[in-house]
């Protein structure tokens, strides 16, 4: 049998110990091309550009394409 604690940890001690155990929100930066928020150092998911160059071709939704044909 492994080691066990001799006494119960109080709630205050437990809360102080766990004060730094939380998730931090992901940082977002504005895309310089389209202005939408994106994670830094990553290709923009909305326009497909990275550092001013088109890297990925992004498929546009059908609703936008049908509006342009009219």
Phi, psi and omega in degrees: 000137183283176180292145179235154177290144180287324183226164178285138173285133177289160181297321180298317179295321180295316180295322178293323180292324183267009184297332182259002181270080178211161180275140177264142179293148181290139180283138178235142177236153179283136177290129181293339181274305185256344177084359180279152181290140179211157175294144180292150178065029181225149177297137181294125181288340183271322182247343176079019180253150176220122180055041175083004180239141176286115184254319184236137174275126184260127177286129181271148178298152183294330182297320179290323181293322181290329178293325182287331180289334183288000000 
